[in-house]
Amino acid sequence: MEMPTTVAKTNTHIRPVPPEIEPGVGAALNVFIADTYILLAKTQACHWNANGPQFYAMHQLTEMQYAELFAALDDLAERARALRQIAPNGLAAMLQLATLEEADCAIGTEQVARMLATDNMAMAEHARDLADEADEAEDSATHDMLVARIAVHEKAAWLWRSHLA
């Protein structure tokens, strides 16, 4: 049996990122990354330092949430790089970009639940606004990532509100 001598060509063209996406969506994504980092740090600090009733349940929930946030950060930063942005690096850069604020997490579990519910709802709204911006720029990859983040943050807020009920 004779093998064919021609090889089918595979289209390896990757659609470049349109220039109109880069500054707006990429820069806004860096703010979302910084906020995610601040929320991660707060959630982990609460994991370590909160006390009071329901401590063990809160300890488990914060651990689950900060692990998820840590994994999400890598995907978000890689998307920023795909949009030709330098992902924020260093704590000073994160704090400068972030809209969420640091907090003292050596507090009671009820205060932790309120704070993290509020922060997660703020993140869901931030993701929603940024997803709309990405959609308008026809950046479906960033849009899809952010829609997934909306669901994660809304669920986290619900878990914290349920903790208070």
Order of alpha helices (4+ residues) and beta strands (2+ residues): alpha-alpha-alpha-alpha-alpha
